[in-house]
Amino acid sequence: MKVQKTEQIRNIALVSHSGAGKTSLTEAMLYRCGVVSRLGKVDDGTTASDWTPEEKNRKVSINASYLPVLYKDHKINIIDAPGYSDFIGDVRGSLRVADGVIILVCAASGVEIDTKRYWRMADEYELPKIVFVNKMNRESADFRKAIDELQENFGQNVVPVVIPIGAATEFKGVVDILKKKAYYYDEEGKLIKETTDIPAEVQDDMEEYRMMLVEALVETDDELLMKYLEEEPLSDEELIPVLGKAVKNSQVVPVLAGAATTCTGVEILMDYIIETMPAPNAKGIVKGFKPGTEEEEVREISVNAPMSAFVVKTIVDPFVGRLSIFKVLSGKLSSDTEYFNVNKDQKEKVGKVYFMKGKEQEQTTEVIAGDIAAVAKLSVTETGDTLCDINAPIQYPAIKFPEPMYSVAVYAKKEGDEEKVGTALNKYAEEDPTFEVEHNTETKELIVKSMGSQHIEVVRDIIKRKFNVEFEIRAPKIPYRETITVKTQVEEKYKKQTGGKGQYGHVLMRMEPLPRGEGFAFDEEIFGGAIPSQYIPAVEKGVKEAMEAGVLAGYPVVDVKTVVYDGSYHPVDSSEMAFKIAASKAFKKGMEQAKPILLEPIMELEIIVPEEMMGDIMGHMTSKRGKILGMEPCEDGQLIRAQAPLAEIWNYAIELKSMTGGQGTFTMKYSHYEKVPEKQAEEIIAARAAEKEE
């Protein structure tokens, strides 16, 4: 599915709140363009884009699917992005290689939480938008309500261009108010009539919305504005090119109506994609930087420029291997050619190249600037890497993926599968930058970080299917610490006689607490050779070993200063081992005397929620032993800064989503350690003792 010119390409991402019909719209576009012979359905698991078992079972998109269609001498690369916020990483990747966005809104539900989120993301990437009000054939469909909500949330420059004839069971077709044409469809979605005779039932709406559209367009064009103010008539021929320019410049967002499940209005949408959405080379150049520097480097978006490509997604399959999806930003990428991976500073041989068609691939020999394709089995290339001509190096900025905030511990379901689980999870992490795997050496747990509970459940299913291994999840163990609160002095003599050479080490130590976060300090004040200097390192080593497990619950000890100031030795029986044991015993004894306490990690949070939810969120944070540090207004509502113990908020990603209906977001990072309150400390110590007995 190859085109000769970059101008013929449209890279379009479909985004929306989950359930608005992105996958059905993708399927309708594929069907209308003859890519599929029958119209697949999400509920039946027969769509071209939701083809993995996980997507079929859940009836939601989990991965971004890349599906090209040819329509009126143009190639539209449809990028069907996931809707659920747990899979937002793939949405960011989709927008990074898109040149325009279709935002779907359900005609019955209107503007929803993720409609706003993805709109902001499209603005962040400076992408022009078209809104498709879908499901006009659904009960409770209300186009006017959807328009009102769109304008209320996103401004008066969001204007209807294609409006519905009827709604729900009375939905018959659409009217293009710019071209003044009505399109009627039968129940199967087949176009049965195209006419300039506008039905009386929508005549008033058409006039109202056309005036709204004209007023939005004249604001973007001085010549048109003058004619409008002088009350001269404005023809369709004048308005259509102005609309295209205004959309490309994000000055106007056109709204179209339809029903994807019956293909109603889909071809009109594709017409507007071609007429108003920019080609990949619309901006002329693409900006990057010289490798190893921050100096800007640019490339002309042209087939004649040196080749450069950006890898947007990696798919890892245990049988096929790695499949890297990329967008050529300049020049032409050819199969069986060696290129340079700037990020890895290594040459990379590109073998066979494919155009993606959901789970299918179509082999090609070259990919021109602006097009999207895939290559298998690259050796070192990962998501976010730049491939380019070795003689014309350029590096493109990485995708800004959200940081995963939901951490759980992972345990193999079957004993002996621990290594398999770790390997499988690391393989999956290669294709999902919002999924991280780490081994906590202290708690001896395998920790995974994801975007939420649904994310980790999907990963569990994928791992089982791809790698034939299962795991279960648990709350991660909290890395508590122990410390002392008062100064103390302690003496310990280690003496052992077993016949022949014995063991002898004798130390006197002072111990005192250090400020929180200072860690450990060791000093010696030995006079007169009470302890020979060669044994002092052994004393320090003994103290450090004792600090690995405190006396309360066996957690590491921190923020203690130890000074060895006296002792004695035996010229024959003393050894490094004897002094190490004496120091270790002395430290444990001293710690028991110095009123030890338990410390817990405190996390710092930045929480963004709608203003009306602020009171509930702050109250909930206080109930978690949290402290509110401050708040301030921000673009998406209110920003709350807080601190809370990790033990109370390890599950905060799930709790915040539940409390705010998905409207809240947060980031969390380690701040410091604080004393655990006595009641909680008693429970932790008792639980730790019971754990050791098992």
HELIX and SHEET records of a PDB file:
HELIX    1   1 THR A    6  GLN A    8  5                                   3    
HELIX    2   2 LYS A   22  ARG A   32  1                                  11    
HELIX    3   3 PRO A   53  ARG A   58  1                                   6    
HELIX    4   4 SER A   85  PHE A   87  5                                   3    
HELIX    5   5 ILE A   88  VAL A   97  1                                  10    
HELIX    6   6 ILE A  113  GLU A  124  1                                  12    
HELIX    7   7 PHE A  143  PHE A  154  1                                  12    
HELIX    8   8 ALA A  168  GLU A  170  5                                   3    
HELIX    9   9 ALA A  200  VAL A  218  1                                  19    
HELIX   10  10 ASP A  222  LEU A  229  1                                   8    
HELIX   11  11 ASP A  236  LYS A  248  1                                  13    
HELIX   12  12 ALA A  260  THR A  262  5                                   3    
HELIX   13  13 VAL A  266  THR A  276  1                                  11    
HELIX   14  14 GLU A  418  GLU A  431  1                                  14    
HELIX   15  15 SER A  453  PHE A  467  1                                  15    
HELIX   16  16 SER A  533  TYR A  535  5                                   3    
HELIX   17  17 ILE A  536  MET A  547  1                                  12    
HELIX   18  18 GLU A  576  GLN A  593  1                                  18    
HELIX   19  19 GLU A  611  MET A  613  5                                   3    
HELIX   20  20 MET A  614  SER A  623  1                                  10    
HELIX   21  21 LEU A  646  ILE A  649  1                                   4    
HELIX   22  22 TYR A  652  THR A  660  1                                   9    
HELIX   23  23 GLU A  678  GLU A  693  1                                  16    
SHEET    1   A 7 SER A  65  TYR A  71  0                                        
SHEET    2   A 7 HIS A  74  ASP A  80 -1                                        
SHEET    3   A 7 ILE A   9  VAL A  15  1                                        
SHEET    4   A 7 GLY A 100  CYS A 106  1                                        
SHEET    5   A 7 LYS A 129  ASN A 134  1                                        
SHEET    6   A 7 VAL A 253  ALA A 257  1                                        
SHEET    7   A 7 VAL A 158  PRO A 160  1                                        
SHEET    1   B 4 VAL A 162  ILE A 165  0                                        
SHEET    2   B 4 GLY A 173  ASP A 176 -1                                        
SHEET    3   B 4 LYS A 181  TYR A 185 -1                                        
SHEET    4   B 4 LEU A 191  THR A 195 -1                                        
SHEET    1   C 2 ILE A 285  PHE A 289  0                                        
SHEET    2   C 2 GLU A 296  GLU A 300 -1                                        
SHEET    1   D 8 GLN A 346  VAL A 350  0                                        
SHEET    2   D 8 THR A 337  ASN A 341 -1                                        
SHEET    3   D 8 THR A 386  CYS A 388 -1                                        
SHEET    4   D 8 SER A 308  ASP A 317 -1                                        
SHEET    5   D 8 GLY A 321  SER A 330 -1                                        
SHEET    6   D 8 ILE A 372  ALA A 376 -1                                        
SHEET    7   D 8 VAL A 353  LYS A 357 -1                                        
SHEET    8   D 8 GLU A 360  THR A 364 -1                                        
SHEET    1   E 2 LYS A 332  SER A 334  0                                        
SHEET    2   E 2 GLU A 366  ILE A 368 -1                                        
SHEET    1   F 4 GLU A 436  ASN A 440  0                                        
SHEET    2   F 4 GLU A 445  SER A 450 -1                                        
SHEET    3   F 4 TYR A 406  ALA A 412 -1                                        
SHEET    4   F 4 PHE A 471  ARG A 474 -1                                        
SHEET    1   G 4 ARG A 481  THR A 483  0                                        
SHEET    2   G 4 ILE A 597  VAL A 609 -1                                        
SHEET    3   G 4 GLY A 637  PRO A 645 -1                                        
SHEET    4   G 4 LYS A 627  CYS A 634 -1                                        
SHEET    1   H 3 ARG A 481  THR A 483  0                                        
SHEET    2   H 3 ILE A 597  VAL A 609 -1                                        
SHEET    3   H 3 THR A 665  LYS A 675 -1                                        
SHEET    1   I 4 THR A 488  LYS A 496  0                                        
SHEET    2   I 4 GLN A 503  PRO A 513 -1                                        
SHEET    3   I 4 VAL A 560  SER A 568 -1                                        
SHEET    4   I 4 PHE A 520  GLU A 524  1                                        
END                                                                             
